[in-house]
């Protein structure tokens, strides 16, 4: 920490900020690592701090996460339906 208060991170590179706005959290970390040469833990913490410090960005990431969870749920339902139909059709036609 500096004598004048808490230490602040330098601004994120534009590409990293744009990736975060698009909900690409992992890509943002990769881009930051490439831009700064930092290790994974440092880059992840810095991206998390940037997201936590910006309410609009935090809400945008949360919306992307909700959409991703919704897509995975729909995919799981479709797989279960396909397995059920795949098992029911032979039974139906063998009667």
N, C-alpha and C positions, 0 to 999 in steps of 0.2 A: 504494500500500500504506500501511496505517496503521502507526504506530510499534509497536503492540502485537502485530502479526502480520499474516497475509494478510487482505485485505479480503473480507468475506462478502457475498453477495447477500442482499437482503431476501427473505422467503418469497414463493413464487409465489402469485398469487391462486388461490382455490379452483377456479375454472372451468378454469384452466390445468392445475392438478394433476390434476383429474378427466379432462381430455382426455388427458393423458399416461398415466394409468392405463388408459384405454381404447385406448391404442396410437395415438392420433391426434396424431402429432408435429407435422404441419403446422398442424392446427387449434390446437394449443397455442401455437405461435409466433404465429398470427394473433390469438388471444385475448390473449396477452401484449402484442402491439403495440397492440391497441385499449385495453387497460387502462392501459398506461404511456406510450403515445405514443412509444415507442422505435423506432429504425430496424430494418430487417430483420436486419442483421448482429448487432446487439446483442441482439435478442430471440432469435435462433437460438443464439448463444453461451450466453446465460443458460439457455435450455431444455436445451441439451446439458450444461451444467455440473450442472444440477439432476438430470438423468437419470443422469449419471455418478457423482454423489455418493450415490445411493440404489440399493443393490444389488437390492432387490426391484423397483423401478421399471425398472431396467436390464434385468433378466431378463424382465419383462413386455413391454417394448418389443421385445426380441429374439424373444419368442414370437409377437408380432403380426407382426413382419417375416417370420419363418419361415412363418406361415400365409399371408401375402400372396404370398410366393414360390411356395408350394404351389398357391394358387388360380390364379396366372398360368400355372404349368406345366400344370395341368389344362386351362385354357382353350386354351392353345396345342396340346395334344394333341387336344382336341375339334375345333379348326379344321383341323388336319392330317387327322383322320379324315373330317371333312365334305368336304374337298376331294378326298380319295381316293375316297370313296363317290360323290361327285358326278361324278367322272371315270369310275369303274368301271361305274356303272349304265348309262349310254348304250352303253358298249362291250358289256356283258353282254347287253342286250336287242337289240342290232343284229346279233348272231351268228345 
